[in-house]
Amino acid sequence: MSDTYNYPAEIERDEDGRYVVAFPDFGWGATDGATRDEALTEARDLLRELIAATMRAGKNLPKPSRATKRRPLVVPPLPVALKAALYEAFREAGVSQRRLARDLDVAESEVRRMLNPDHATKAATIDRALRRFRQA
């Protein structure tokens, strides 16, 4: 499981002078902005969507590559980073949603919501589930 969900972004200028940002670790998706700062702000939203789409597809999140001066790190919004940590811990543990629900003494529907990147979940709830995996 990764301990960070910060990914390096490649930034290039296109023929119109706009700053285009992509995340090579994911291999798809791009965004842009009129300025470098605007493009990096948009990149944070793109990174949130790349992580969420990977989770929705049930695929492994890529391991973040190294940042460089030319490839700055983009930090995703905290809620999606927490969901990604739970998602990876859940996948690595190889337990069912039913089993996790039983271990946490919650309904299985609550576990589905916790693993859903599009559903808001309190940080304390995710922390409780992550602690369950650390104890196992």
VMD Tcl script that builds the backbone (N, CA, C; Angstrom):
set m [mol new atoms 408]
animate dup $m
set s [atomselect $m all]
$s set {name element resname resid chain x y z} {
  {N N MET 1 A 0.844 -1.178 0.000}
  {CA C MET 1 A 0.000 0.000 0.000}
  {C C MET 1 A 0.887 1.237 0.000}
  {N N SER 2 A 0.540 2.185 -0.800}
  {CA C SER 2 A 1.282 3.434 -0.861}
  {C C SER 2 A 1.030 4.248 0.407}
  {N N ASP 3 A 2.005 5.031 0.802}
  {CA C ASP 3 A 1.777 5.897 1.956}
  {C C ASP 3 A 1.492 7.321 1.513}
  {N N THR 4 A 1.411 7.519 0.214}
  {CA C THR 4 A 1.076 8.840 -0.315}
  {C C THR 4 A 0.369 8.676 -1.652}
  {N N TYR 5 A -0.460 9.628 -1.940}
  {CA C TYR 5 A -1.177 9.615 -3.209}
  {C C TYR 5 A -0.889 10.902 -3.978}
  {N N ASN 6 A 0.311 11.430 -3.734}
  {CA C ASN 6 A 0.792 12.612 -4.440}
  {C C ASN 6 A 1.521 12.119 -5.688}
  {N N TYR 7 A 1.111 12.629 -6.823}
  {CA C TYR 7 A 1.679 12.172 -8.088}
  {C C TYR 7 A 2.366 13.324 -8.821}
  {N N PRO 8 A 3.488 13.034 -9.508}
  {CA C PRO 8 A 4.144 14.077 -10.294}
  {C C PRO 8 A 3.362 14.358 -11.575}
  {N N ALA 9 A 3.337 15.626 -11.927}
  {CA C ALA 9 A 2.619 16.058 -13.120}
  {C C ALA 9 A 3.607 16.573 -14.160}
  {N N GLU 10 A 3.362 16.218 -15.399}
  {CA C GLU 10 A 4.139 16.782 -16.502}
  {C C GLU 10 A 3.397 17.998 -17.015}
  {N N ILE 11 A 4.116 19.092 -17.165}
  {CA C ILE 11 A 3.516 20.334 -17.629}
  {C C ILE 11 A 4.223 20.773 -18.909}
  {N N GLU 12 A 3.442 21.002 -19.950}
  {CA C GLU 12 A 3.978 21.464 -21.229}
  {C C GLU 12 A 3.097 22.589 -21.746}
  {N N ARG 13 A 3.667 23.411 -22.577}
  {CA C ARG 13 A 2.872 24.465 -23.221}
  {C C ARG 13 A 2.452 23.968 -24.596}
  {N N ASP 14 A 1.200 24.218 -24.918}
  {CA C ASP 14 A 0.724 23.804 -26.241}
  {C C ASP 14 A 0.906 24.935 -27.254}
  {N N GLU 15 A 0.462 24.690 -28.468}
  {CA C GLU 15 A 0.669 25.660 -29.551}
  {C C GLU 15 A -0.083 26.977 -29.314}
  {N N ASP 16 A -1.080 26.959 -28.431}
  {CA C ASP 16 A -1.830 28.170 -28.112}
  {C C ASP 16 A -1.273 28.888 -26.882}
  {N N GLY 17 A -0.196 28.347 -26.312}
  {CA C GLY 17 A 0.412 28.960 -25.144}
  {C C GLY 17 A -0.195 28.549 -23.823}
  {N N ARG 18 A -1.140 27.619 -23.846}
  {CA C ARG 18 A -1.757 27.124 -22.610}
  {C C ARG 18 A -0.857 26.075 -21.970}
  {N N TYR 19 A -0.974 25.941 -20.679}
  {CA C TYR 19 A -0.206 24.953 -19.925}
  {C C TYR 19 A -1.049 23.681 -19.813}
  {N N VAL 20 A -0.526 22.599 -20.339}
  {CA C VAL 20 A -1.216 21.314 -20.340}
  {C C VAL 20 A -0.545 20.416 -19.309}
  {N N VAL 21 A -1.367 19.802 -18.457}
  {CA C VAL 21 A -0.868 18.956 -17.378}
  {C C VAL 21 A -1.391 17.543 -17.564}
  {N N ALA 22 A -0.492 16.577 -17.395}
  {CA C ALA 22 A -0.856 15.159 -17.453}
  {C C ALA 22 A -0.121 14.420 -16.341}
  {N N PHE 23 A -0.650 13.266 -15.990}
  {CA C PHE 23 A -0.043 12.409 -14.967}
  {C C PHE 23 A 0.434 11.127 -15.634}
  {N N PRO 24 A 1.730 11.034 -15.923}
  {CA C PRO 24 A 2.239 9.865 -16.650}
  {C C PRO 24 A 2.036 8.545 -15.907}
  {N N ASP 25 A 1.943 8.574 -14.589}
  {CA C ASP 25 A 1.746 7.327 -13.843}
  {C C ASP 25 A 0.405 6.679 -14.170}
  {N N PHE 26 A -0.577 7.476 -14.575}
  {CA C PHE 26 A -1.896 6.934 -14.917}
  {C C PHE 26 A -2.002 6.606 -16.397}
  {N N GLY 27 A -1.284 7.344 -17.237}
  {CA C GLY 27 A -1.282 7.030 -18.661}
  {C C GLY 27 A -2.471 7.550 -19.440}
  {N N TRP 28 A -3.324 8.325 -18.820}
  {CA C TRP 28 A -4.457 8.903 -19.535}
  {C C TRP 28 A -4.916 10.161 -18.805}
  {N N GLY 29 A -5.633 10.993 -19.499}
  {CA C GLY 29 A -6.197 12.200 -18.919}
  {C C GLY 29 A -5.244 13.379 -18.979}
  {N N ALA 30 A -5.804 14.542 -19.185}
  {CA C ALA 30 A -5.028 15.779 -19.194}
  {C C ALA 30 A -5.972 16.932 -18.886}
  {N N THR 31 A -5.384 18.018 -18.446}
  {CA C THR 31 A -6.129 19.242 -18.197}
  {C C THR 31 A -5.230 20.406 -18.573}
  {N N ASP 32 A -5.763 21.609 -18.533}
  {CA C ASP 32 A -4.931 22.747 -18.895}
  {C C ASP 32 A -5.376 24.004 -18.173}
  {N N GLY 33 A -4.600 25.047 -18.355}
  {CA C GLY 33 A -4.916 26.341 -17.783}
  {C C GLY 33 A -4.171 27.427 -18.529}
  {N N ALA 34 A -4.658 28.643 -18.389}
  {CA C ALA 34 A -4.021 29.777 -19.061}
  {C C ALA 34 A -2.660 30.091 -18.449}
  {N N THR 35 A -2.519 29.820 -17.147}
  {CA C THR 35 A -1.249 30.029 -16.457}
  {C C THR 35 A -0.810 28.705 -15.842}
  {N N ARG 36 A 0.450 28.648 -15.454}
  {CA C ARG 36 A 0.963 27.429 -14.809}
  {C C ARG 36 A 0.200 27.154 -13.517}
  {N N ASP 37 A -0.039 28.197 -12.727}
  {CA C ASP 37 A -0.768 28.028 -11.467}
  {C C ASP 37 A -2.192 27.543 -11.702}
  {N N GLU 38 A -2.861 28.114 -12.698}
  {CA C GLU 38 A -4.218 27.672 -13.012}
  {C C GLU 38 A -4.215 26.211 -13.454}
  {N N ALA 39 A -3.244 25.841 -14.263}
  {CA C ALA 39 A -3.156 24.456 -14.739}
  {C C ALA 39 A -2.925 23.497 -13.572}
  {N N LEU 40 A -2.090 23.877 -12.612}
  {CA C LEU 40 A -1.847 23.006 -11.454}
  {C C LEU 40 A -3.070 22.912 -10.548}
  {N N THR 41 A -3.854 23.979 -10.478}
  {CA C THR 41 A -5.108 23.922 -9.723}
  {C C THR 41 A -6.061 22.942 -10.394}
  {N N GLU 42 A -6.156 23.022 -11.704}
  {CA C GLU 42 A -6.994 22.084 -12.457}
  {C C GLU 42 A -6.453 20.657 -12.343}
  {N N ALA 43 A -5.141 20.524 -12.249}
  {CA C ALA 43 A -4.514 19.198 -12.146}
  {C C ALA 43 A -4.948 18.487 -10.873}
  {N N ARG 44 A -5.159 19.231 -9.811}
  {CA C ARG 44 A -5.617 18.616 -8.553}
  {C C ARG 44 A -6.980 17.953 -8.753}
  {N N ASP 45 A -7.874 18.628 -9.489}
  {CA C ASP 45 A -9.177 18.040 -9.797}
  {C C ASP 45 A -9.034 16.821 -10.690}
  {N N LEU 46 A -8.133 16.911 -11.668}
  {CA C LEU 46 A -7.892 15.768 -12.546}
  {C C LEU 46 A -7.355 14.591 -11.750}
  {N N LEU 47 A -6.419 14.845 -10.854}
  {CA C LEU 47 A -5.861 13.755 -10.050}
  {C C LEU 47 A -6.947 13.091 -9.209}
  {N N ARG 48 A -7.832 13.889 -8.634}
  {CA C ARG 48 A -8.952 13.321 -7.875}
  {C C ARG 48 A -9.751 12.383 -8.763}
  {N N GLU 49 A -10.039 12.806 -9.977}
  {CA C GLU 49 A -10.829 11.977 -10.882}
  {C C GLU 49 A -10.057 10.737 -11.344}
  {N N LEU 50 A -8.762 10.849 -11.579}
  {CA C LEU 50 A -7.971 9.684 -11.991}
  {C C LEU 50 A -7.955 8.621 -10.897}
  {N N ILE 51 A -7.767 9.055 -9.660}
  {CA C ILE 51 A -7.775 8.114 -8.537}
  {C C ILE 51 A -9.156 7.488 -8.395}
  {N N ALA 52 A -10.192 8.314 -8.426}
  {CA C ALA 52 A -11.559 7.809 -8.268}
  {C C ALA 52 A -11.934 6.853 -9.398}
  {N N ALA 53 A -11.589 7.187 -10.629}
  {CA C ALA 53 A -11.916 6.317 -11.767}
  {C C ALA 53 A -11.203 4.972 -11.658}
  {N N THR 54 A -9.965 5.000 -11.195}
  {CA C THR 54 A -9.218 3.751 -11.013}
  {C C THR 54 A -9.895 2.889 -9.948}
  {N N MET 55 A -10.332 3.526 -8.877}
  {CA C MET 55 A -11.039 2.792 -7.823}
  {C C MET 55 A -12.367 2.244 -8.333}
  {N N ARG 56 A -13.123 3.054 -9.062}
  {CA C ARG 56 A -14.408 2.598 -9.597}
  {C C ARG 56 A -14.226 1.398 -10.514}
  {N N ALA 57 A -13.110 1.386 -11.241}
  {CA C ALA 57 A -12.833 0.285 -12.174}
  {C C ALA 57 A -12.293 -0.955 -11.459}
  {N N GLY 58 A -12.010 -0.831 -10.163}
  {CA C GLY 58 A -11.499 -1.970 -9.406}
  {C C GLY 58 A -10.064 -2.323 -9.759}
  {N N LYS 59 A -9.306 -1.352 -10.228}
  {CA C LYS 59 A -7.916 -1.594 -10.621}
  {C C LYS 59 A -6.963 -1.114 -9.539}
  {N N ASN 60 A -5.715 -1.556 -9.641}
  {CA C ASN 60 A -4.682 -1.102 -8.716}
  {C C ASN 60 A -4.287 0.330 -9.034}
  {N N LEU 61 A -4.095 1.122 -7.995}
  {CA C LEU 61 A -3.586 2.471 -8.180}
  {C C LEU 61 A -2.103 2.379 -8.521}
  {N N PRO 62 A -1.637 3.194 -9.466}
  {CA C PRO 62 A -0.208 3.144 -9.788}
  {C C PRO 62 A 0.626 3.702 -8.639}
  {N N LYS 63 A 1.818 3.171 -8.517}
  {CA C LYS 63 A 2.751 3.690 -7.522}
  {C C LYS 63 A 3.269 5.030 -8.042}
  {N N PRO 64 A 3.213 6.066 -7.204}
  {CA C PRO 64 A 3.697 7.376 -7.684}
  {C C PRO 64 A 5.187 7.330 -8.024}
  {N N SER 65 A 5.535 7.884 -9.164}
  {CA C SER 65 A 6.946 7.979 -9.538}
  {C C SER 65 A 7.569 9.186 -8.845}
  {N N ARG 66 A 8.845 9.360 -9.054}
  {CA C ARG 66 A 9.566 10.447 -8.383}
  {C C ARG 66 A 9.264 11.790 -9.038}
  {N N ALA 67 A 9.165 12.787 -8.191}
  {CA C ALA 67 A 8.997 14.150 -8.683}
  {C C ALA 67 A 10.369 14.718 -9.034}
  {N N THR 68 A 10.378 15.676 -9.905}
  {CA C THR 68 A 11.596 16.391 -10.270}
  {C C THR 68 A 11.239 17.876 -10.364}
  {N N LYS 69 A 12.220 18.691 -10.644}
  {CA C LYS 69 A 11.931 20.113 -10.825}
  {C C LYS 69 A 10.939 20.330 -11.954}
  {N N ARG 70 A 11.057 19.517 -12.975}
  {CA C ARG 70 A 10.177 19.664 -14.136}
  {C C ARG 70 A 8.878 18.880 -13.980}
  {N N ARG 71 A 8.798 18.055 -12.952}
  {CA C ARG 71 A 7.589 17.251 -12.699}
  {C C ARG 71 A 7.171 17.441 -11.242}
  {N N PRO 72 A 6.463 18.548 -10.938}
  {CA C PRO 72 A 6.083 18.812 -9.550}
  {C C PRO 72 A 5.011 17.846 -9.051}
  {N N LEU 73 A 5.021 17.617 -7.741}
  {CA C LEU 73 A 3.997 16.770 -7.133}
  {C C LEU 73 A 2.687 17.532 -7.032}
  {N N VAL 74 A 1.612 16.827 -7.298}
  {CA C VAL 74 A 0.272 17.363 -7.103}
  {C C VAL 74 A -0.358 16.540 -5.986}
  {N N VAL 75 A -0.911 17.233 -5.013}
  {CA C VAL 75 A -1.522 16.591 -3.848}
  {C C VAL 75 A -3.028 16.519 -4.081}
  {N N PRO 76 A -3.605 15.326 -4.000}
  {CA C PRO 76 A -5.055 15.219 -4.210}
  {C C PRO 76 A -5.807 15.763 -2.994}
  {N N PRO 77 A -7.090 16.030 -3.142}
  {CA C PRO 77 A -7.884 16.425 -1.988}
  {C C PRO 77 A -7.837 15.325 -0.919}
  {N N LEU 78 A -7.795 15.722 0.338}
  {CA C LEU 78 A -7.673 14.767 1.440}
  {C C LEU 78 A -8.731 13.668 1.412}
  {N N PRO 79 A -10.011 13.978 1.170}
  {CA C PRO 79 A -11.000 12.886 1.177}
  {C C PRO 79 A -10.685 11.770 0.181}
  {N N VAL 80 A -10.202 12.104 -1.011}
  {CA C VAL 80 A -9.907 11.054 -1.988}
  {C C VAL 80 A -8.634 10.305 -1.600}
  {N N ALA 81 A -7.668 10.967 -0.975}
  {CA C ALA 81 A -6.462 10.274 -0.515}
  {C C ALA 81 A -6.823 9.272 0.585}
  {N N LEU 82 A -7.713 9.655 1.485}
  {CA C LEU 82 A -8.149 8.732 2.540}
  {C C LEU 82 A -8.893 7.540 1.946}
  {N N LYS 83 A -9.773 7.813 0.999}
  {CA C LYS 83 A -10.505 6.718 0.344}
  {C C LYS 83 A -9.533 5.789 -0.390}
  {N N ALA 84 A -8.520 6.364 -1.033}
  {CA C ALA 84 A -7.530 5.550 -1.746}
  {C C ALA 84 A -6.770 4.658 -0.777}
  {N N ALA 85 A -6.409 5.194 0.380}
  {CA C ALA 85 A -5.701 4.391 1.387}
  {C C ALA 85 A -6.578 3.230 1.848}
  {N N LEU 86 A -7.842 3.500 2.100}
  {CA C LEU 86 A -8.754 2.437 2.526}
  {C C LEU 86 A -8.948 1.421 1.405}
  {N N TYR 87 A -9.125 1.894 0.204}
  {CA C TYR 87 A -9.306 1.025 -0.963}
  {C C TYR 87 A -8.126 0.070 -1.115}
  {N N GLU 88 A -6.914 0.605 -1.025}
  {CA C GLU 88 A -5.730 -0.249 -1.168}
  {C C GLU 88 A -5.602 -1.237 -0.012}
  {N N ALA 89 A -5.858 -0.796 1.202}
  {CA C ALA 89 A -5.786 -1.699 2.358}
  {C C ALA 89 A -6.819 -2.817 2.224}
  {N N PHE 90 A -8.007 -2.476 1.794}
  {CA C PHE 90 A -9.072 -3.456 1.592}
  {C C PHE 90 A -8.666 -4.480 0.532}
  {N N ARG 91 A -8.145 -4.014 -0.586}
  {CA C ARG 91 A -7.734 -4.930 -1.655}
  {C C ARG 91 A -6.585 -5.835 -1.216}
  {N N GLU 92 A -5.617 -5.264 -0.503}
  {CA C GLU 92 A -4.470 -6.057 -0.047}
  {C C GLU 92 A -4.869 -7.089 0.997}
  {N N ALA 93 A -5.857 -6.770 1.811}
  {CA C ALA 93 A -6.297 -7.700 2.850}
  {C C ALA 93 A -7.052 -8.887 2.260}
  {N N GLY 94 A -7.655 -8.677 1.103}
  {CA C GLY 94 A -8.364 -9.768 0.444}
  {C C GLY 94 A -9.629 -10.217 1.174}
  {N N VAL 95 A -10.227 -9.340 1.950}
  {CA C VAL 95 A -11.463 -9.681 2.657}
  {C C VAL 95 A -12.654 -9.203 1.839}
  {N N SER 96 A -13.808 -9.755 2.151}
  {CA C SER 96 A -15.022 -9.321 1.473}
  {C C SER 96 A -15.594 -8.088 2.176}
  {N N GLN 97 A -16.458 -7.401 1.469}
  {CA C GLN 97 A -17.136 -6.261 2.090}
  {C C GLN 97 A -17.982 -6.737 3.272}
  {N N ARG 98 A -18.577 -7.891 3.135}
  {CA C ARG 98 A -19.386 -8.445 4.228}
  {C C ARG 98 A -18.520 -8.688 5.458}
  {N N ARG 99 A -17.334 -9.247 5.246}
  {CA C ARG 99 A -16.424 -9.520 6.372}
  {C C ARG 99 A -15.973 -8.220 7.041}
  {N N LEU 100 A -15.632 -7.206 6.244}
  {CA C LEU 100 A -15.222 -5.930 6.810}
  {C C LEU 100 A -16.366 -5.302 7.591}
  {N N ALA 101 A -17.569 -5.385 7.054}
  {CA C ALA 101 A -18.738 -4.849 7.759}
  {C C ALA 101 A -18.909 -5.541 9.106}
  {N N ARG 102 A -18.758 -6.839 9.116}
  {CA C ARG 102 A -18.882 -7.606 10.369}
  {C C ARG 102 A -17.782 -7.191 11.352}
  {N N ASP 103 A -16.555 -7.050 10.871}
  {CA C ASP 103 A -15.438 -6.654 11.735}
  {C C ASP 103 A -15.629 -5.259 12.330}
  {N N LEU 104 A -16.244 -4.379 11.551}
  {CA C LEU 104 A -16.456 -3.003 12.008}
  {C C LEU 104 A -17.794 -2.823 12.708}
  {N N ASP 105 A -18.618 -3.866 12.682}
  {CA C ASP 105 A -19.954 -3.833 13.283}
  {C C ASP 105 A -20.815 -2.738 12.646}
  {N N VAL 106 A -20.802 -2.743 11.307}
  {CA C VAL 106 A -21.635 -1.815 10.541}
  {C C VAL 106 A -22.347 -2.602 9.447}
  {N N ALA 107 A -23.317 -1.965 8.830}
  {CA C ALA 107 A -24.025 -2.598 7.709}
  {C C ALA 107 A -23.093 -2.682 6.502}
  {N N GLU 108 A -23.306 -3.693 5.686}
  {CA C GLU 108 A -22.496 -3.846 4.479}
  {C C GLU 108 A -22.648 -2.639 3.554}
  {N N SER 109 A -23.811 -2.025 3.551}
  {CA C SER 109 A -24.024 -0.826 2.737}
  {C C SER 109 A -23.098 0.307 3.178}
  {N N GLU 110 A -22.785 0.372 4.463}
  {CA C GLU 110 A -21.858 1.393 4.957}
  {C C GLU 110 A -20.449 1.144 4.408}
  {N N VAL 111 A -20.033 -0.095 4.341}
  {CA C VAL 111 A -18.723 -0.426 3.781}
  {C C VAL 111 A -18.688 -0.063 2.299}
  {N N ARG 112 A -19.761 -0.343 1.569}
  {CA C ARG 112 A -19.821 0.029 0.151}
  {C C ARG 112 A -19.656 1.544 -0.013}
  {N N ARG 113 A -20.304 2.318 0.862}
  {CA C ARG 113 A -20.176 3.774 0.799}
  {C C ARG 113 A -18.757 4.214 1.156}
  {N N MET 114 A -18.145 3.540 2.124}
  {CA C MET 114 A -16.781 3.888 2.520}
  {C C MET 114 A -15.801 3.664 1.372}
  {N N LEU 115 A -16.028 2.647 0.565}
  {CA C LEU 115 A -15.141 2.314 -0.545}
  {C C LEU 115 A -15.506 3.045 -1.834}
  {N N ASN 116 A -16.597 3.769 -1.824}
  {CA C ASN 116 A -17.058 4.506 -2.994}
  {C C ASN 116 A -16.388 5.879 -3.016}
  {N N PRO 117 A -15.542 6.162 -4.012}
  {CA C PRO 117 A -14.832 7.448 -4.035}
  {C C PRO 117 A -15.756 8.646 -4.228}
  {N N ASP 118 A -16.995 8.407 -4.648}
  {CA C ASP 118 A -17.927 9.496 -4.899}
  {C C ASP 118 A -18.851 9.777 -3.713}
  {N N HIS 119 A -18.726 8.992 -2.659}
  {CA C HIS 119 A -19.576 9.164 -1.481}
  {C C HIS 119 A -18.765 9.784 -0.351}
  {N N ALA 120 A -19.299 10.815 0.257}
  {CA C ALA 120 A -18.601 11.462 1.383}
  {C C ALA 120 A -18.621 10.532 2.602}
  {N N THR 121 A -17.459 10.370 3.204}
  {CA C THR 121 A -17.319 9.557 4.409}
  {C C THR 121 A -16.464 10.332 5.387}
  {N N LYS 122 A -16.865 10.334 6.645}
  {CA C LYS 122 A -16.097 11.046 7.659}
  {C C LYS 122 A -14.709 10.444 7.804}
  {N N ALA 123 A -13.724 11.301 8.003}
  {CA C ALA 123 A -12.333 10.852 8.156}
  {C C ALA 123 A -12.212 9.873 9.324}
  {N N ALA 124 A -12.930 10.107 10.405}
  {CA C ALA 124 A -12.857 9.218 11.568}
  {C C ALA 124 A -13.354 7.813 11.217}
  {N N THR 125 A -14.334 7.721 10.347}
  {CA C THR 125 A -14.856 6.422 9.927}
  {C C THR 125 A -13.809 5.669 9.110}
  {N N ILE 126 A -13.155 6.373 8.202}
  {CA C ILE 126 A -12.108 5.745 7.397}
  {C C ILE 126 A -10.932 5.349 8.286}
  {N N ASP 127 A -10.575 6.203 9.221}
  {CA C ASP 127 A -9.483 5.894 10.150}
  {C C ASP 127 A -9.785 4.623 10.938}
  {N N ARG 128 A -10.999 4.483 11.396}
  {CA C ARG 128 A -11.391 3.274 12.153}
  {C C ARG 128 A -11.220 2.017 11.292}
  {N N ALA 129 A -11.618 2.110 10.039}
  {CA C ALA 129 A -11.481 0.962 9.136}
  {C C ALA 129 A -10.006 0.686 8.847}
  {N N LEU 130 A -9.221 1.730 8.648}
  {CA C LEU 130 A -7.788 1.536 8.390}
  {C C LEU 130 A -7.099 0.898 9.592}
  {N N ARG 131 A -7.497 1.301 10.796}
  {CA C ARG 131 A -6.914 0.685 12.002}
  {C C ARG 131 A -7.246 -0.796 12.065}
  {N N ARG 132 A -8.412 -1.180 11.582}
  {CA C ARG 132 A -8.781 -2.598 11.568}
  {C C ARG 132 A -7.789 -3.383 10.715}
  {N N PHE 133 A -7.388 -2.807 9.572}
  {CA C PHE 133 A -6.441 -3.496 8.703}
  {C C PHE 133 A -5.043 -3.543 9.316}
  {N N ARG 134 A -4.674 -2.528 10.036}
  {CA C ARG 134 A -3.345 -2.521 10.686}
  {C C ARG 134 A -3.270 -3.561 11.797}
  {N N GLN 135 A -4.404 -3.865 12.428}
  {CA C GLN 135 A -4.441 -4.836 13.517}
  {C C GLN 135 A -4.419 -6.263 12.991}
  {N N ALA 136 A -4.886 -6.443 11.786}
  {CA C ALA 136 A -4.997 -7.804 11.232}
  {C C ALA 136 A -3.652 -8.402 10.905}
}
mol reanalyze $m
mol bondsrecalc $m
mol representation Tube
mol addrep $m
